[in-house]
Amino acid sequence: MSIKHFEKLSNNYIELLEKGDDFNVIIKVGKSKDIKEFKVHSAILKYRSSYFRDRYIYGGFISLESFDTQLIFDLILIADEFVLEELVGSLETYLIESKAHWLRTHFTNVYKKCFQNNKLKELQNWCNNILAKHPNIIFDSEDFNSLNETALVSLIKRDDLQMEEIKIWNYVVKWGIAQNPNLTSDPEEWTYENFMTLKDTLKNCLSHIRYFQMSGEDIANYVLPYSQIREKQLWKDLTKSHFSSKHKVISTILPPRIILKTELPTRSTELFSTVINEEHAAEIASWIDKNIPHIV
């Protein structure tokens, strides 16, 4: 005959949870001041919940076949919080090499999350490889002004960004002004403090602009009105170099951007890139037509 004391055993486990004796895991639930902590035990979690049994990582083998792609992407974000760098890198590579179609389909969310995180370098680079060739997707977006600074800098520093330099400058200034609601759109109305505010906002952007690749007319019309946010030496070099090729430039001269020679058709199913195929081209065209949510 067997005697069963399941009720008492259950109460013992509840008491163990409430007192938090010999715990080795802390689960936090809630936000800010409303966070509640539960001091729990991995062995019990493992046997009482299939979630914890499936997600504990003790060995060097991880099977992804049973996970949907969204879960794998979410797992990357969680793994990064726990500083599981090797796992994060492996999952990024897996998504890029095996789930590229899913990444393109969920491009808006992937782009937003990977730059908010700012550690998912492989996914950031994957996104930027597309945006560098089709910059209007982000620069012409209605949500461009709310773009993460890290994302903006990562794009304008690229040598292969397919956009005229003066347009890049104009977009950067537009973004900087948008970060400061007190600034008007007309710099002629600004005070010295206003210019210093913009200069501080764009401190991580200005050094990536290729000033010496602009025409004198563009500089006079679009850059000169904001002369106070750049060094006097730069203006001296820009002015003299346009008048004399013999002038010794002291300022840093960045190389011209590598612009593709072949014109990209506005609407074509013709394969024109090593990064995207016909399906991707059609999808990107729909983004430009604003048939899906904007990138933020």
C-alpha positions as CSV (number, residue, x, y, z in Angstrom):
1,M,0.0,0.0,0.0
2,S,1.3,3.5,-0.9
3,I,0.6,6.6,1.1
4,K,0.3,9.8,-0.9
5,H,0.8,13.3,0.6
6,F,0.5,15.4,-2.6
7,E,-1.3,18.2,-0.8
8,K,1.5,18.6,1.8
9,L,4.1,18.2,-0.9
10,S,2.4,21.0,-2.9
11,N,2.3,23.2,0.1
12,N,6.0,22.6,0.7
13,Y,6.8,23.8,-2.8
14,I,4.6,26.9,-2.4
15,E,6.4,27.7,0.9
16,L,9.7,27.2,-0.8
17,L,8.6,29.8,-3.4
18,E,7.3,32.3,-0.8
19,K,10.4,32.1,1.4
20,G,12.9,31.9,-1.5
21,D,15.2,29.5,0.2
22,D,18.2,28.2,-1.9
23,F,17.0,29.9,-5.0
24,N,19.2,30.2,-8.1
25,V,17.0,32.1,-10.5
26,I,15.2,35.5,-10.1
27,I,12.2,36.3,-12.3
28,K,11.2,39.9,-12.4
29,V,7.7,40.8,-13.5
30,G,6.3,44.3,-14.2
31,K,7.8,47.7,-15.0
32,S,9.7,50.5,-13.2
33,K,8.4,50.8,-9.6
34,D,5.8,48.0,-10.0
35,I,8.4,45.2,-10.5
36,K,7.8,42.1,-8.4
37,E,10.6,39.5,-7.9
38,F,10.2,35.7,-7.6
39,K,13.1,33.8,-6.3
40,V,12.8,30.4,-7.9
41,H,14.7,27.2,-8.6
42,S,15.8,26.1,-12.0
43,A,15.4,22.4,-11.4
44,I,11.7,22.8,-10.5
45,L,11.1,25.2,-13.4
46,K,12.6,22.7,-15.7
47,Y,10.3,19.9,-14.7
48,R,7.2,22.0,-14.2
49,S,7.4,24.0,-17.4
50,S,8.3,22.8,-20.9
51,Y,9.2,26.4,-21.7
52,F,12.2,26.4,-19.3
53,R,13.0,22.8,-20.2
54,D,13.3,23.7,-23.9
55,R,15.3,26.9,-23.4
56,Y,18.0,26.0,-20.9
57,I,21.3,25.9,-22.7
58,Y,23.8,23.6,-21.1
59,G,25.6,22.1,-24.1
60,G,27.0,23.2,-27.5
61,F,24.1,22.0,-29.6
62,I,21.0,24.1,-30.2
63,S,18.2,22.8,-32.5
64,L,16.3,25.6,-34.3
65,E,14.0,23.4,-36.4
66,S,11.1,23.5,-34.0
67,F,11.2,27.2,-33.5
68,D,9.4,29.7,-35.8
69,T,11.5,32.6,-37.1
70,Q,9.9,35.3,-35.0
71,L,10.8,33.3,-31.9
72,I,14.4,33.0,-33.0
73,F,14.6,36.8,-33.6
74,D,13.1,37.4,-30.1
75,L,15.6,34.9,-28.7
76,I,18.4,37.0,-30.1
77,L,17.2,40.0,-28.2
78,I,16.9,38.0,-25.0
79,A,20.3,36.3,-25.5
80,D,21.9,39.7,-25.9
81,E,20.4,40.8,-22.5
82,F,22.1,37.8,-20.9
83,V,25.4,38.7,-22.7
84,L,25.4,35.4,-24.6
85,E,27.5,36.8,-27.3
86,E,28.4,33.6,-29.1
87,L,24.7,32.6,-29.2
88,V,23.7,36.0,-30.5
89,G,26.3,35.9,-33.3
90,S,25.3,32.4,-34.4
91,L,21.6,33.3,-34.5
92,E,22.2,36.4,-36.5
93,T,24.2,34.4,-39.0
94,Y,21.5,31.8,-39.1
95,L,18.8,34.3,-39.9
96,I,20.8,36.1,-42.6
97,E,21.8,32.9,-44.3
98,S,18.7,30.8,-43.9
99,K,15.8,33.2,-43.2
100,A,16.6,36.2,-45.4
101,H,13.1,36.2,-46.9
102,W,11.5,36.5,-43.4
103,L,13.9,39.3,-42.6
104,R,12.9,41.2,-45.7
105,T,9.2,40.6,-45.0
106,H,9.6,42.0,-41.5
107,F,12.2,44.6,-42.5
108,T,10.6,47.5,-40.6
109,N,10.6,45.7,-37.3
110,V,14.0,44.1,-37.8
111,Y,15.6,47.4,-38.7
112,K,14.1,49.2,-35.7
113,K,14.9,46.5,-33.2
114,C,18.5,45.9,-34.3
115,F,19.4,49.6,-34.0
116,Q,17.6,50.1,-30.7
117,N,19.7,47.2,-29.4
118,N,22.8,48.6,-31.1
119,K,24.8,45.4,-30.6
120,L,23.3,43.3,-33.4
121,K,26.0,44.4,-35.8
122,E,25.5,41.6,-38.4
123,L,21.8,42.4,-38.7
124,Q,22.5,46.1,-38.8
125,N,25.0,45.6,-41.6
126,W,22.5,43.4,-43.5
127,C,19.8,46.1,-43.3
128,N,22.3,48.9,-44.3
129,N,23.4,46.9,-47.3
130,I,19.9,47.3,-48.7
131,L,19.4,50.9,-47.5
132,A,22.7,52.0,-48.9
133,K,21.5,51.0,-52.4
134,H,18.0,52.3,-51.9
135,P,18.3,55.2,-49.4
136,N,15.0,56.8,-50.3
137,I,13.3,54.0,-48.4
138,I,14.4,55.6,-45.2
139,F,15.3,59.2,-46.1
140,D,11.9,59.9,-47.8
141,S,10.0,58.1,-45.0
142,E,7.6,60.2,-43.0
143,D,9.2,58.9,-39.9
144,F,12.7,59.9,-41.0
145,N,12.9,62.6,-38.3
146,S,12.5,60.0,-35.5
147,L,15.3,57.8,-36.9
148,N,17.8,56.5,-34.3
149,E,21.0,58.6,-34.4
150,T,23.1,55.4,-34.5
151,A,21.2,54.2,-37.6
152,L,21.6,57.6,-39.3
153,V,25.3,57.7,-38.6
154,S,25.8,54.2,-39.8
155,L,24.3,55.1,-43.2
156,I,25.9,58.4,-43.9
157,K,29.4,57.1,-43.1
158,R,29.2,54.4,-45.8
159,D,31.2,55.0,-48.9
160,D,28.6,53.2,-51.0
161,L,25.5,55.3,-50.0
162,Q,23.8,56.0,-53.3
163,M,22.8,59.6,-52.8
164,E,24.2,63.0,-53.8
165,E,26.3,64.6,-51.1
166,I,24.3,67.8,-50.9
167,K,21.1,65.7,-50.4
168,I,22.8,63.9,-47.6
169,W,23.7,67.2,-46.0
170,N,20.2,68.5,-46.4
171,Y,18.7,65.4,-44.8
172,V,21.1,65.5,-41.9
173,V,20.3,69.2,-41.2
174,K,16.6,68.4,-41.5
175,W,17.0,65.6,-38.9
176,G,19.0,67.8,-36.6
177,I,16.5,70.6,-36.6
178,A,13.7,68.1,-36.0
179,Q,15.4,66.9,-32.8
180,N,15.1,70.5,-31.4
181,P,11.5,71.8,-31.7
182,N,12.6,75.3,-30.6
183,L,14.6,75.7,-33.9
184,T,12.8,77.4,-36.8
185,S,13.3,76.2,-40.4
186,D,15.0,79.5,-41.3
187,P,18.6,79.8,-40.0
188,E,18.5,83.5,-40.7
189,E,16.3,83.9,-37.6
190,W,18.7,81.9,-35.4
191,T,20.8,83.1,-32.6
192,Y,24.4,82.0,-31.9
193,E,23.0,79.6,-29.2
194,N,20.6,78.1,-31.8
195,F,23.5,77.2,-34.1
196,M,25.4,75.7,-31.1
197,T,22.4,73.6,-30.3
198,L,22.3,72.2,-33.8
199,K,26.1,71.7,-33.8
200,D,25.8,69.6,-30.6
201,T,22.9,67.6,-32.0
202,L,24.9,66.7,-35.1
203,K,28.3,66.2,-33.5
204,N,28.4,62.6,-34.6
205,C,27.1,63.3,-38.1
206,L,29.1,66.3,-39.4
207,S,32.4,64.5,-39.8
208,H,30.9,62.0,-42.2
209,I,29.8,64.6,-44.8
210,R,32.0,64.8,-47.9
211,Y,32.1,68.6,-48.2
212,F,34.8,68.6,-50.9
213,Q,32.6,66.5,-53.1
214,M,30.0,69.3,-53.3
215,S,29.8,71.9,-56.0
216,G,30.5,75.5,-55.1
217,E,26.9,76.4,-55.9
218,D,25.5,73.8,-53.5
219,I,27.9,74.9,-50.8
220,A,26.8,78.5,-51.2
221,N,23.1,77.7,-51.3
222,Y,22.7,75.0,-48.7
223,V,25.8,74.7,-46.5
224,L,27.0,78.3,-46.0
225,P,23.8,79.3,-44.1
226,Y,24.9,76.9,-41.4
227,S,28.5,77.9,-41.4
228,Q,28.6,78.4,-37.7
229,I,28.2,74.7,-37.0
230,R,31.5,73.9,-38.7
231,E,35.1,74.9,-38.1
232,K,36.5,78.1,-39.7
233,Q,39.4,76.1,-41.2
234,L,36.9,74.0,-43.2
235,W,35.3,77.1,-44.7
236,K,38.7,78.5,-45.5
237,D,39.8,75.3,-47.2
238,L,36.5,75.0,-49.1
239,T,36.6,78.6,-50.4
240,K,40.3,78.6,-51.4
241,S,40.2,75.1,-53.0
242,H,37.3,76.2,-55.3
243,F,39.4,79.1,-56.5
244,S,42.8,77.4,-56.6
245,S,43.8,73.7,-57.1
246,K,47.2,74.5,-55.6
247,H,45.8,75.4,-52.2
248,K,47.1,73.2,-49.4
249,V,44.0,71.8,-47.6
250,I,44.4,71.2,-43.9
251,S,40.9,69.9,-43.3
252,T,40.2,66.2,-43.7
253,I,39.1,65.3,-47.2
254,L,36.9,62.2,-47.3
255,P,36.9,60.2,-50.6
256,P,34.0,60.4,-53.0
257,R,31.2,58.0,-52.5
258,I,31.2,55.0,-54.8
259,I,28.1,55.6,-56.9
260,L,26.8,52.9,-59.2
261,K,27.1,53.8,-62.8
262,T,24.0,51.9,-63.9
263,E,20.8,53.8,-63.5
264,L,18.4,51.9,-61.3
265,P,14.9,51.6,-63.0
266,T,12.1,53.0,-60.9
267,R,9.9,50.0,-61.6
268,S,11.5,46.9,-63.0
269,T,11.6,43.2,-62.3
270,E,15.1,43.1,-63.9
271,L,17.8,41.8,-61.5
272,F,20.1,44.7,-60.8
273,S,21.8,43.9,-57.5
274,T,23.8,41.3,-55.8
275,V,22.0,42.0,-52.6
276,I,18.4,41.7,-53.8
277,N,16.6,39.7,-56.4
278,E,13.5,40.3,-58.5
279,E,11.1,39.6,-55.7
280,H,13.0,41.9,-53.3
281,A,13.0,44.7,-55.9
282,A,9.2,44.5,-56.2
283,E,8.9,44.5,-52.4
284,I,11.1,47.6,-52.0
285,A,9.1,49.3,-54.7
286,S,6.0,48.8,-52.6
287,W,7.8,50.3,-49.6
288,I,8.5,53.4,-51.6
289,D,4.9,53.5,-52.7
290,K,4.1,53.4,-48.9
291,N,2.1,50.2,-49.2
292,I,3.6,48.9,-45.9
293,P,4.3,50.7,-42.6
294,H,7.2,53.2,-42.7
295,I,10.6,52.4,-41.2
296,V,11.2,54.1,-37.9
